Amino acid sequence: MIVFKFRPIMVVLGIIIIILLALGFQKIYNHNMEKKMNNQVIIDQAKITAVEHLKEKYELDVEITGEQILPTYVSYRVSFEGNVIGNKDQHFNISVNYKTNEVSNFAMSPELVDAIKAKGYDPFIKK
């Protein structure tokens, strides 16, 4: 008989726990979606910076084929990989600091080095 007295209370407590868990998971899901949206805004801005830098400095029309945002405890950087439009042999990697919009760590294939030199630029001289 004692079991029957506690059963309605246990059902109510179980329902309350399920509701609280569902609300907690919803909050975590919303936080993760907000973080992904913020990361996408950062990536998009950094991508524009990288493409404009290569266009202005070396007169290159490039396409970005890969991207990776580093965790903030490592660095405020987004790393990109890509190639010159129409020539996949001329590929590169470049990083953009999304706090300062500075470009760094520009690595390029030998074919891209030759193409840049053919345009009259020296990719190894810092200005």
N, C-alpha and C positions, 0 to 999 in steps of 0.2 A: 504494500500500500504506500509506503514512503516513496518509492520510485515514481509513482504517478504524480505526486505533488511537485517534484522537481522537474519533471519532463517539460511542462510549458515554459518554465524559466530557462531551461537549457536551450530550447528551441529559439526563444527570443534572444538570448545571448549569442547563439550561433548566427542568427540573422544579422545582429548588430556587428559581429566580428566580420562577417562576409562583406557587409556594406563598407565598413572602415577599410578593409583590405582593398576593395575595388576603388575607393576614393584615393587611397595611397598610390595604387598602381597608375591611376589616371593622372595624378599629379606628376609622377616620375615620367610617364609617357609625354606629357605636355612639355616638361622641362627638356627632355631629349629632343623633341621636335623643334623647340625654340633654339636650342643650341645648334642643331643642324642648319636651321635657317640662317642664324647668325654666321656660322662658318661659311655658308654658301655666299653670303654677301661679301665676306672677307676675301674669299677665293676669286670672286668675280672682279672685285676692285684690283686685286693683285695681278690678275691675268691681264687686265687692261694696261696696268703699269708695265708689265714685262713686254707685251706686244709693242706698245708705244716706244719703249726704250730701244728695242731692236730695230724698229722702223726708223727712228730718229738718228741713232748712232751709226747704223750700218746699212740703212736703206733696204732692209729685209722684210719681205712679206711672209709672216710665219703663221703656223697654226699650232695650237697647244693640243697635245694628244694625251697628256697625263698630268695629274695634279695631286699634291699631298700637303695637307696642312699639318705642321708639326705641333705637338702638344705645347702649351704655353710654358710649362715648366722646363722645356728644352730650349725653345727659341720662339720669337714672334715671326716666324717665316712660313712662307708657302713655297714649295718647290714645284717647278713645272718641267715637263719634258715636251719636246715638240720638234718640228722640222720646218724647213722652208717649204712654202706651198708649191707643190708640183715636183718636189725633189726630196724623197724620203731618205736619201743618203746623206743629205746635209741636215743632220739632227743636232740637238743641243739640250742642255739642262741649264736652268736658271732659277735663282731664288729671289724672292721679294720679301723684305721686312714690311709687314702690314701695319706696323705702328708708325714707321717713318717713310714708307713708300720708296725705300732705297733698294736698288738692284745689286745683287752680289752673286758670287759663286757661278759665274758663267763658264760652262764647259761646253766644248763643241767638237764635232767630229773633224777629222782631217779634211774631208771634202768641204765642210763649211768654212774652215780656215782658208782654204784655197779660194773659195768663192768670195769671201770678204776681202782677201788680199787682191783679187782680180778687180774689185771695185775701187781699189786705191786706199783701203784702210788697213791699219795694222791692229789686229784684235788684241795684241799683247801689250800695247802701250796704254797706260792709264792716263786719263785726262782729268 
